[in-house]
Amino acid sequence: MRISFTKMQGAGNDFVVFDAVNHPVEMSRAQIRAIARRRFGVGCDQVLILEPAQDREMDFTLRIYNADGGEAEHCGNGIRCIARFARDRGLARQDQIAIATLAGPVYPRIEADGAVTVNMGIPEFDPASVPFEANTRQLVYDLDIDGKQVPISVLSLGNPHAVQLVEELDDATVGAQGPLIENHRRFPRRVNVGFMQVVDRRHIRLRVHERGVGETMACGTGATAAVVAGRQRGLLEEAVDVTLPGGVLKVAWKGAREPAYLSGPAVTTYEGSVDLERL
């Protein structure tokens, strides 16, 4: 069965998008892994499937799958790309779109300059909501990694995040330490891992090891989590530019019990088709 797809990216965080609004799309975990596999499949960080809304207050339902085939709760850049996809395809005409995800409803908005902004929700710091194994809530936790205590911030944006502050991002051991933190026993559902360098109070550099994917060119929820963690530590202002390997995202967060906002580009790179039976 051959089905059409659209390849999109937001700051280098790339996606294979399927329109299941007009034509139902069913894929196995193995097929998703095959599509996401670079050099052998189409290649992407996540597979996005846009479906009809199941709630009359929503415009669409979004299914998000990581490169390992596992379903994800949330993806900031993916949501921004889906908003652009729905608008460009004529599936939505309004500037703000209501999308149901596993993490709850989200409302991306297409700006006049072409950027897409999304309300990322209110960050959660209770360890049980992440989930993260801890007896009490703390600003910073020490995580045992190969006998060394690594200080991390822990929070949820509908999906779990750990953020580590580093002095020099280029020296961060993302490839070695990222998987160890992702799969640490204290994170029962695994975790996305951010490595953050504070340049100044309005600018950070960031690399992210995504759960079920590995290091990516950008991560919207990771960028948001890093700014929230930096704000919690008193290191950052309300609005921050986040420089990632794939580009710059903008994050704004006023503070406690307020939603965070993520803004950046959402670009279609090409369209094609794939034969699911040959994967």
C-alpha positions in Angstrom: 0.0 0.0 0.0 1.6 3.3 -1.1 0.7 6.4 0.9 1.7 10.0 0.5 3.8 11.9 3.1 5.2 15.4 3.7 8.7 15.9 5.2 8.9 18.9 7.5 11.3 20.5 9.9 11.5 23.0 12.7 15.0 24.2 13.4 16.3 20.9 12.1 14.0 18.8 14.2 12.5 16.7 11.3 9.3 14.9 10.8 7.5 12.6 8.4 3.8 13.8 8.3 0.8 11.7 7.3 -2.6 13.1 6.5 -5.1 10.7 8.1 -7.9 13.3 8.1 -8.8 12.4 4.5 -7.5 8.9 4.4 -7.1 6.6 7.4 -3.5 5.6 8.2 -2.5 2.5 10.2 1.1 1.6 10.8 2.8 -0.9 13.0 5.7 0.0 15.3 8.1 -1.8 13.0 6.8 0.2 10.0 7.3 3.5 11.9 10.8 2.5 12.8 11.5 1.7 9.1 10.2 5.0 8.0 12.2 6.9 10.6 15.4 5.0 9.9 17.9 7.4 8.1 19.6 6.2 4.9 17.4 3.1 4.7 13.9 4.7 5.2 12.6 8.2 4.7 14.5 9.4 7.9 13.2 11.5 10.7 13.1 12.2 14.4 9.4 11.6 14.7 6.5 10.4 12.6 3.4 12.5 12.9 -0.1 11.3 12.0 -2.9 14.0 11.8 -6.3 12.5 12.4 -9.9 13.8 12.6 -10.8 15.2 16.0 -12.7 12.9 18.4 -13.9 15.9 20.5 -16.0 18.6 18.9 -14.0 21.3 20.8 -10.8 20.1 18.9 -10.0 20.6 15.2 -7.7 17.5 15.0 -6.0 14.7 16.9 -2.3 14.3 16.6 -0.4 11.0 17.1 3.3 11.4 17.7 5.8 8.5 17.3 9.5 8.5 18.1 12.1 7.0 15.9 12.0 3.8 18.0 8.3 3.3 17.2 7.1 4.3 20.7 4.3 6.8 21.0 5.1 10.2 22.6 2.9 12.4 24.6 4.1 15.8 23.3 6.4 17.4 20.7 6.6 21.2 20.5 8.3 21.4 17.1 6.0 18.6 15.8 2.9 20.5 16.9 4.2 23.7 15.2 4.9 21.8 12.0 1.5 20.2 12.1 -0.2 23.6 12.4 1.7 24.7 9.3 0.8 21.5 7.5 -2.9 21.8 8.3 -3.0 25.4 7.1 -1.0 24.7 3.9 -3.2 21.7 3.0 -6.4 23.7 3.5 -7.4 21.5 6.4 -7.7 24.5 8.6 -8.2 28.2 7.7 -7.9 29.9 11.0 -4.7 31.2 12.5 -5.1 29.3 15.8 -5.8 25.5 15.7 -7.0 23.2 18.5 -5.2 19.9 18.5 -5.7 16.9 20.9 -2.5 15.1 22.0 -1.8 12.4 24.6 -0.5 15.3 26.8 -3.8 17.2 26.4 -5.1 19.9 24.1 -2.7 22.4 22.5 -3.4 25.5 20.5 -0.6 26.4 18.0 -1.0 29.8 16.3 0.5 30.9 13.0 2.0 34.4 13.2 2.0 37.1 10.6 5.7 36.5 10.0 5.2 32.8 9.3 6.5 31.6 12.6 4.4 29.3 14.6 3.8 29.7 18.4 2.4 27.1 20.7 1.3 27.2 24.3 3.3 24.4 25.9 1.2 24.3 29.0 2.1 24.8 32.6 5.3 23.0 33.7 4.9 20.3 36.4 7.6 19.8 39.0 6.1 17.2 41.3 8.3 14.1 40.8 5.3 11.8 40.6 4.0 13.7 37.6 7.2 13.4 35.6 7.5 10.5 36.7 10.8 10.6 38.7 11.6 8.6 41.8 12.3 11.0 44.6 11.1 11.3 48.2 10.7 15.1 48.1 10.5 17.8 45.5 13.8 19.7 45.0 15.1 22.4 42.7 18.0 20.2 41.7 18.5 16.5 42.2 21.7 14.5 42.3 21.6 11.6 39.9 24.1 8.8 40.2 25.7 8.2 36.8 28.6 5.7 36.9 29.4 6.5 40.5 29.3 10.3 39.9 26.6 12.6 41.2 25.2 14.6 38.3 23.0 17.6 39.2 19.8 17.8 37.2 16.5 19.7 37.1 13.5 17.5 36.5 10.1 18.6 35.1 7.2 17.6 32.9 5.7 19.4 30.0 3.3 16.5 29.3 6.5 14.5 28.6 9.4 14.0 31.0 12.6 16.2 31.0 15.9 16.3 32.8 18.1 19.4 32.3 21.8 19.5 33.1 23.7 22.8 33.3 27.1 22.7 31.6 29.9 25.3 31.4 30.8 24.6 27.7 28.2 22.9 25.5 30.8 21.8 22.9 32.4 19.6 25.6 29.2 18.1 26.9 29.2 14.3 26.7 25.7 14.1 25.1 26.4 10.8 23.2 27.7 9.0 26.3 25.7 10.5 29.1 22.4 11.1 27.3 21.4 7.4 27.1 22.5 6.7 30.7 20.2 9.4 32.0 17.4 8.6 29.6 17.3 5.0 30.8 18.1 5.6 34.5 16.1 3.5 36.9 14.7 6.7 38.6 12.9 7.6 35.4 10.4 4.7 35.0 9.1 6.0 31.6 12.6 7.1 30.5 13.3 10.8 30.0 14.4 13.5 27.5 17.8 14.9 28.5 18.9 18.5 27.9 22.4 19.9 28.2 22.3 23.7 28.7 24.9 26.4 28.6 23.8 29.8 29.8 25.3 32.5 27.5 23.6 35.4 29.2 20.2 36.0 30.9 18.4 36.1 27.5 20.3 33.5 25.6 21.2 29.8 26.1 22.8 27.1 24.0 21.3 23.7 24.1 21.8 20.1 23.0 19.0 17.5 23.5 19.1 13.7 23.7 15.5 12.8 23.0 13.9 9.7 24.5 13.6 7.0 21.9 15.5 9.0 19.3 19.0 10.1 20.4 20.5 13.5 19.9 18.5 15.7 17.6 19.1 19.0 15.8 16.4 20.6 17.9 13.7 19.8 20.5 10.8 22.1 21.3 9.8 20.6 24.6 13.5 20.3 25.4 14.1 24.0 24.7 11.1 24.9 26.8 12.2 22.7 29.7 15.7 24.2 29.6 14.4 27.7 29.9 12.0 26.8 32.7 14.8 25.1 34.6 17.0 28.1 34.1 14.3 30.4 35.3 13.7 28.2 38.3 17.4 28.5 39.2 17.3 32.3 38.8 19.6 32.3 35.8 17.3 33.6 33.0 14.8 36.3 32.1 11.3 35.7 31.0 12.0 35.6 27.2 15.0 33.6 26.0 16.6 32.7 22.7 17.6 29.1 22.5 20.3 28.2 20.1 20.3 24.5 19.1 22.4 22.7 16.5 19.6 23.2 13.9 18.6 26.8 14.6 17.1 29.2 17.1 13.8 28.8 19.0 12.2 31.4 21.3 10.8 30.5 24.7 8.9 32.7 27.1 7.8 31.8 30.6 6.5 34.2 33.3 6.9 31.8 36.1 5.0 29.7 38.6 1.6 28.3 37.4 1.9 30.1 34.1 2.1 28.4 30.7 5.3 28.5 28.7 5.3 29.5 25.0 7.5 28.2 22.2 8.0 30.0 18.8 10.0 29.3 15.7 10.0 28.2 12.1 8.0 25.4 10.6 9.1 24.4 7.0 8.0 21.9 4.4 11.1 20.4 2.8 9.5 17.9 0.3 6.6 15.6 -0.4 6.7 11.9 -1.5 5.1 8.5 -1.1 6.1 5.3 0.6 5.0 1.7 0.1 4.2 0.4 3.6 4.3 -3.3 2.4 7.9 -3.0 1.3 9.2 -1.6 4.6 
